């Protein structure tokens, strides 16, 4: 039995296998319609979510399985003081696999040690969000056809952005990838990601504060929301939240085959006027997330089709 806590838990071969399965699901949905008949997924969301929770539920239902769980901590025994370890050990008695989101970094690791069933990290604080990265990778594969030799710009809240941290960990394993980190000084990419993921592999990167300065270099622009829930000081959040706003005018300097991505929810950082640009791929990511979560559930439950 294995869980998925970090995108680097998966080898490159396993990533390729998941991408292939997801693409087969897209091409042959009926083939998978009863693959998880009799299996139950528990969604334990101690933190608000729309896309991630619903896509996990849709994924399991489209595989012929069923779903139980809760969508906020206040509706679980956590409100009574029950520990993560106890909650997941109990839920592991009822479900075959657990998808868990929690505001505290490392909580899914505790869950995986106690649950007795596979646990999928659906986001832990500002740490990791591996299944969003799976959605991102399928989007890049379908739009670009490859991962090698791409210049990836990541813009906004790079300090607390768990989707950014996971995507860097995944893309850093492909040859010829370059990173451009675009953020205010206060929200720079954590130093450990530079020292652990990039410098040991000699991967080129640069840090800038001006999005327009680097727009023409990018093959991928990954926009992120400045996350008010991660700030201790509301004044700092208000000061930084609208630092970067992507508009059609700013995109005029970009490559014709740029892809614009965003893990959502969007607030102000991408103008709605960008939505009609063929380079906008953030709603594609939403759908691709369902397919990749279907593939992951099959893998962790060791279901063959």
ZIWO-V681480 format. One record per backbone hydrogen bond with DSSP energy under -1.0 kcal/mol. NH is the residue of the N-H (numbers start at 0). CO is the residue of the C=O. E is the energy in kcal/mol with one decimal. If there is no record, write none. Layout:
BEGIN
NH_CO_E / NH_CO_E
END
This chain:
BEGIN
3_118_-2.3 / 8_5_-2.3 / 9_6_-1.6 / 14_10_-2.5 / 15_11_-2.5 / 16_12_-2.1 / 17_13_-2.5 / 18_14_-2.5 / 19_15_-2.3 / 20_16_-2.4 / 21_17_-2.7 / 22_18_-2.2 / 23_19_-1.9 / 24_20_-2.5 / 25_21_-2.2 / 26_22_-1.8 / 27_23_-2.8 / 30_27_-1.1 / 31_28_-1.4 / 32_29_-1.1 / 34_31_-1.5 / 35_62_-3.7 / 36_33_-1.7 / 38_35_-2.4 / 40_65_-2.6 / 41_96_-2.6 / 42_67_-2.5 / 43_98_-3.0 / 44_69_-1.8 / 45_100_-2.8 / 53_49_-2.3 / 54_50_-2.7 / 55_51_-2.0 / 56_52_-2.3 / 57_53_-3.0 / 58_54_-2.4 / 59_55_-2.3 / 60_56_-2.4 / 61_57_-2.6 / 63_60_-1.5 / 64_59_-2.5 / 65_38_-2.3 / 67_40_-2.4 / 69_42_-2.2 / 74_71_-1.6 / 75_72_-2.0 / 78_75_-1.6 / 79_76_-1.3 / 80_77_-1.5 / 81_76_-2.1 / 86_82_-2.6 / 87_83_-2.6 / 88_84_-1.8 / 89_85_-2.2 / 90_86_-2.6 / 91_87_-2.2 / 92_89_-1.7 / 93_90_-1.8 / 94_90_-1.9 / 95_39_-2.2 / 96_39_-1.2 / 97_117_-2.6 / 98_41_-2.9 / 99_119_-2.8 / 100_43_-2.3 / 101_122_-2.4 / 106_103_-1.8 / 109_105_-1.7 / 110_106_-2.3 / 111_107_-2.6 / 112_108_-1.5 / 114_110_-2.7 / 119_97_-3.0 / 120_3_-3.1 / 121_99_-3.4 / 123_127_-1.8 / 124_101_-2.1 / 126_123_-2.3 / 132_128_-1.4 / 133_129_-1.7 / 134_130_-1.8 / 135_131_-2.4 / 136_132_-2.9 / 137_133_-2.2 / 138_134_-1.9 / 139_135_-2.5 / 140_136_-2.8 / 141_137_-2.5 / 142_138_-2.0 / 143_139_-3.5 / 144_140_-1.1 / 148_174_-2.5 / 151_177_-3.1 / 152_219_-3.1 / 153_179_-2.7 / 154_221_-2.7 / 155_181_-2.4 / 157_155_-1.4 / 157_186_-1.5 / 161_159_-1.3 / 164_160_-2.0 / 165_161_-2.1 / 166_162_-2.1 / 167_163_-2.6 / 168_164_-1.7 / 169_165_-1.7 / 170_166_-3.0 / 171_167_-2.2 / 172_169_-1.4 / 173_170_-1.8 / 176_173_-1.2 / 177_149_-2.4 / 178_203_-2.0 / 179_151_-2.7 / 180_205_-3.0 / 181_153_-3.2 / 182_207_-2.1 / 186_183_-1.7 / 187_184_-1.1 / 192_189_-1.2 / 193_189_-1.0 / 194_190_-2.5 / 195_191_-2.7 / 196_192_-2.0 / 197_192_-1.1 / 198_193_-3.0 / 201_198_-1.1 / 202_197_-2.2 / 205_178_-1.4 / 207_180_-2.9 / 213_210_-1.1 / 216_213_-2.0 / 217_214_-1.2 / 218_150_-2.6 / 219_150_-1.7 / 220_258_-2.6 / 221_152_-3.4 / 222_260_-2.7 / 223_154_-1.4 / 229_226_-1.7 / 230_227_-1.2 / 236_232_-1.6 / 237_233_-2.6 / 238_234_-2.0 / 239_235_-1.7 / 240_236_-2.0 / 242_239_-1.8 / 245_268_-3.1 / 250_246_-1.7 / 253_250_-2.0 / 257_254_-1.3 / 258_218_-1.6 / 259_278_-3.3 / 260_220_-3.1 / 270_245_-3.0 / 273_270_-2.1 / 274_271_-1.1 / 276_273_-2.1 / 279_276_-2.2 / 280_259_-2.9 / 284_280_-1.8 / 286_282_-1.3 / 287_283_-2.6 / 288_284_-2.0 / 289_285_-1.0 / 290_286_-1.4 / 291_287_-2.4 / 292_288_-2.1 / 293_289_-2.0 / 294_290_-2.1 / 295_291_-2.4 / 296_292_-2.5 / 297_293_-2.1 / 298_294_-2.0 / 299_295_-2.8 / 300_296_-2.1 / 302_297_-2.6
END
